[in-house]
Structure formats: structure tokens, C-alpha cells
């Protein structure tokens, strides 16, 4: 399983780093190949997260439809509710490049997962229109107004679109995907090593 976590200046550390760590452990424990990367839209060495953490970048997000697109594209949130106009999900929504890339990937069939207000970048791209989704509590009304069918859950699985609520919900989303891809034993092992009690308030199509 190949996972790309799409970063930008002002993303929330736990939104992006938490799922990265879960997937990295899972790929190692499952011993089935795969990788997890931090990517950006354009080539750069680092990004600076919302609390000042500098994160090294592994590569550039492949173009939609390319042979090396990830099996899962993770979109963290950060700074949306504060309306930070320079470094945040809000700023990226206004710039437009990330929403455009997400729309292209969705249309090409890439499975996308958002954490916290990362879903607002998906809303800006039109990906959540008419779809079941969730976001941080502080942005729920905006997500609903954008055209999404907002669900009260920590994680919503709507097929090729997965969304998680605020911040730590990203760990639940990642562990949920790990269980789907690698089985319950691997998910339990990862949860144990990171000492996280899984809270599976998951709404899915099943």
C-alpha cells in the first residue's frame, strides 16, 4: 500500500504526522511492501506546520492518472477556523492549487482521505458535494453549506472518499484503513505500540 500525505505550510502537525506514523508502522508490520511519503504540489525541501515544526518533504504529488499515484492520498487540515491568510488550509483554499489537484485526483479515481479541516479543501474542490463527510466541529456548518451530507461520526467511509473529524480523529481513520488493508491484528498491533485506544465511530456504506 502506497500512501501520500499532502502537506502545505500551516498544516496541523497531528493531522499529518499522526496518520503517517500509523501507516508507516502498519506497512512495516504487514511486511507486504509499500511506503508512506510526505509530498507537496511543487518541489521543495521542507514545510512549516502550524506550531512551527519543520517537516522534510519526500517528493512531489504525482499528476492524477500517472502510474505512481498513491493508493491513498491523505489531506490534513490546519488553521481553517483561525482564517490564517498566509499559512493554513484556509489560505490554500483561497490559492486554489490544492483544491484543483484534489479535484483532478478524485476524477481520476484516487482514493482520498481528509483529516480535520482538510475536508474543507475537498469541499473547495467540489469533491464532497452530495457526499457523506465530516470535519472539525468548528467547520461543520461550513461543510454542510458547501453541499456535503455531514455525518456525526469520528470517521466517515464513503467509498473512495474518507473523512475524519478533528485532529485525533485522524488516528482513528488511519487505523480503520489499516484494518481494512492489512487486517485487525496489524491494526491492533499499531494501536498498541502508539498506546492509542481505538474509537471506531465509523459510518460506512455497509
PyMOL commands that set and color helices and strands:
alter all, ss='L'
color gray80, all
select helices_A, chain A and resi 13-30+89-95+97-108+118-125+137-145+169-182+184-193
alter helices_A, ss='H'
color red, helices_A
select strands_A, chain A and resi 2-6+35-40+46-48+54-56+59-60+72-75+112-114+132-133+149-150+155-157+161-164+202-203
alter strands_A, ss='S'
color yellow, strands_A
deselect
rebuild
show_as cartoon
